[in-house]
Amino acid sequence: MIPPLPDLVLEPLVRAALLEDLGRQGDVTSRAVIPAAATCAVHLRARTPGRVSGLRIAALAFRLIDPGLKIGITGADGADCAAGETLMTISGDTAAILAAERVALNFAGRLSGIATMTAGFVAETKGTQTRITCSRKTTPGLRTVEKQAVLHGGGANHRFDLSDAILIKDNHIAAGGGLERVLPAARAAASHMMKIEVEVDTLDQLDTVLRLGGADVVLLDNMSTEQLAEAVKRVNGRMVTEASGNMRLARIAEVAATGVDYISAGALTHSAPVLDLGLDIDG
């Protein structure tokens, strides 16, 4: 069970999206064609099967437009859904429902798409110790909810921001004077609570890291499957291993079979297709 994010975190994101969509005059279409006292009941349904995420955010969009709307969430974030399945019912003022519709669907469709893609990657690791994790390649402003969607898909979260952990990448190594300088410098700067990860793209670099010590995690970047297997053998449990770069769905099973601890895939958040959801008015 993934603990839900509190409304205190979600509300600023939803408010910003609603303000963007309402513009300067609000929903001029509904104001022109919907009778002032009109009410209706609608169903938010999945049009394709997938893994659900973002229902609480969608419900918040409706509540912020009209707290008087009656909302029943019948699906569950983190659960699979079938095509045609009803995930939420909303009833009350018609114009209010229509004003929140697009924002609600944008959030739920986007986040369910991330959860669905993550679940597909996770399924490819079955029978191994390997976990799927995301990256910081997220939509600006939406990192918190997109990483929550990865959890709903059965994945794990990498660092949320630059302050979470020390991650020494190739540019840090080049600009910082090489592994022999940056690894000791990182260890000297890190508190006892701070993890250090270092990126390598060759087995020779990995050997240097193993010789120098000081890293908790090694990121094995853009290596072949054969190189990854050899890297895991050389590490031999002395560091957590993470494979990254060119991690397509078709490759996940063979990479997981090398014994790496984690596979990180930026595609989970930057390339996941939206899950097709729709809002249908009764009758």
SVG drawing of the C-alpha trace seen along z (x, -y; Angstrom):
<svg xmlns="http://www.w3.org/2000/svg" viewBox="-32 -38 76 54">
<polyline fill="none" stroke="black" stroke-width="0.4" points="0.0,0.0 1.5,-3.3 0.6,-6.1 -1.3,-8.9 0.2,-12.3 -1.5,-14.9 -3.8,-17.5 -1.3,-20.1 1.2,-18.8 -1.3,-18.3 -3.4,-21.4 -0.9,-23.9 -0.3,-21.7 -4.0,-21.4 -4.8,-25.0 -2.1,-26.1 -3.5,-23.8 -7.1,-25.0 -6.0,-28.6 -4.2,-27.9 -7.2,-26.3 -9.9,-28.7 -8.0,-31.7 -9.2,-35.2 -13.0,-34.6 -13.6,-31.0 -15.5,-28.4 -17.3,-30.6 -18.7,-27.6 -20.5,-26.2 -21.7,-29.6 -23.2,-30.1 -24.9,-26.8 -25.5,-25.1 -28.5,-26.2 -27.5,-27.7 -29.3,-25.1 -28.4,-22.1 -27.0,-19.0 -25.7,-15.7 -23.9,-12.5 -20.7,-11.4 -18.4,-8.4 -14.7,-8.6 -13.8,-5.4 -10.7,-3.7 -10.9,-3.2 -7.9,-1.0 -6.5,1.4 -3.6,0.2 -2.3,-0.6 -4.2,-3.5 -2.6,-6.6 -3.8,-10.1 -7.4,-9.5 -7.0,-11.6 -5.6,-14.4 -8.5,-14.2 -11.0,-14.3 -9.2,-17.3 -9.7,-19.2 -13.4,-18.7 -13.6,-19.6 -11.6,-22.8 -14.0,-24.0 -17.1,-23.0 -16.8,-21.6 -20.5,-20.6 -19.9,-18.0 -20.4,-14.4 -17.4,-12.2 -17.1,-8.5 -13.8,-6.9 -14.4,-3.3 -10.9,-2.6 -7.7,-2.6 -4.3,-4.2 -1.8,-1.4 -4.5,1.1 -4.9,2.4 -8.0,1.5 -9.8,3.1 -11.1,1.3 -14.5,-0.2 -14.0,-0.1 -15.5,-3.0 -12.9,-4.6 -14.8,-7.5 -18.3,-8.9 -19.1,-12.6 -22.5,-14.3 -23.7,-17.8 -23.5,-21.1 -22.9,-20.4 -20.9,-23.5 -18.6,-22.8 -18.0,-19.3 -17.2,-20.4 -14.9,-23.1 -12.7,-20.6 -12.9,-17.8 -9.8,-18.4 -7.5,-19.1 -8.7,-16.0 -8.2,-13.8 -4.8,-15.4 -3.5,-14.5 -5.1,-11.0 -4.2,-10.0 -0.6,-11.2 0.0,-9.6 -1.8,-6.4 0.4,-6.2 3.5,-6.4 2.2,-3.7 1.3,-1.5 4.7,-1.8 6.4,-1.2 4.3,1.9 5.4,3.3 9.1,2.8 8.6,4.4 7.0,7.4 10.1,8.1 12.2,8.4 10.1,11.2 12.2,13.9 15.2,11.6 16.3,9.3 16.4,6.3 14.2,3.3 13.0,0.7 13.6,-2.9 12.9,-6.3 15.2,-9.4 15.0,-13.2 13.8,-13.3 10.4,-14.5 7.9,-17.2 8.9,-20.5 6.7,-21.1 5.2,-17.6 8.1,-15.5 6.4,-14.6 3.3,-13.2 5.2,-11.5 7.5,-9.7 4.4,-8.7 3.0,-7.2 6.2,-5.2 5.5,-3.7 2.0,-2.9 3.5,-1.0 5.6,1.1 8.8,-0.7 11.2,-2.5 12.2,-6.2 15.7,-7.5 16.7,-10.8 14.1,-13.5 16.5,-16.4 20.1,-17.5 20.2,-17.6 19.1,-14.0 22.4,-12.3 25.8,-12.8 25.7,-11.5 29.0,-11.9 28.4,-11.8 30.8,-11.9 30.8,-15.7 31.6,-15.9 34.5,-13.6 35.8,-15.5 35.4,-18.9 36.5,-17.8 39.9,-16.4 39.2,-12.7 38.0,-9.8 41.1,-9.9 40.2,-13.4 36.4,-13.6 35.8,-10.4 37.9,-11.3 36.5,-14.9 32.9,-13.6 33.5,-11.3 35.1,-14.1 32.1,-16.4 29.4,-13.8 27.7,-13.5 27.1,-10.2 23.5,-10.3 24.5,-11.0 25.0,-8.3 27.5,-8.6 26.9,-7.2 29.4,-7.3 28.9,-6.8 31.2,-4.7 30.9,-3.7 33.9,-1.3 35.1,1.7 38.4,-0.1 36.6,-3.0 34.8,-0.5 38.1,1.1 39.4,-2.4 36.3,-3.0 36.7,0.4 40.4,-0.4 39.7,-3.9 36.6,-3.0 34.3,-5.6 31.2,-5.0 28.0,-3.3 26.4,-2.9 27.9,-2.5 25.9,-3.6 26.9,-1.4 26.1,-3.6 25.4,-2.5 27.1,0.9 26.4,4.0 24.6,6.8 27.9,8.7 29.7,5.8 27.0,5.5 27.3,9.1 31.1,8.7 30.6,5.5 28.3,7.3 30.8,10.1 33.6,7.6 31.6,5.6 30.7,8.8 28.3,7.1 30.7,4.3 28.4,1.6 24.8,1.4 24.8,1.7 22.5,-0.4 22.3,0.1 21.3,-2.9 21.2,-4.1 19.3,-2.6 16.9,-0.7 14.1,0.3 11.3,2.6 12.6,5.4 16.0,5.3 14.9,5.3 14.7,9.1 18.2,9.7 19.7,6.8 17.9,8.0 19.4,11.5 22.9,10.0 22.1,9.5 22.2,5.7 20.3,4.3 18.5,1.5 17.7,0.5 17.0,-3.2 14.9,-4.3 14.2,-8.0 11.6,-6.8 9.2,-6.0 8.5,-9.7 9.6,-11.4 8.2,-9.0 5.3,-7.2 2.1,-7.3 -1.0,-8.7 -3.5,-6.1 -6.8,-6.8 -9.4,-7.9 -12.8,-9.5 -15.6,-11.3 -19.1,-10.2 -22.4,-11.8 -25.2,-9.4 -28.1,-9.1"/>
</svg>
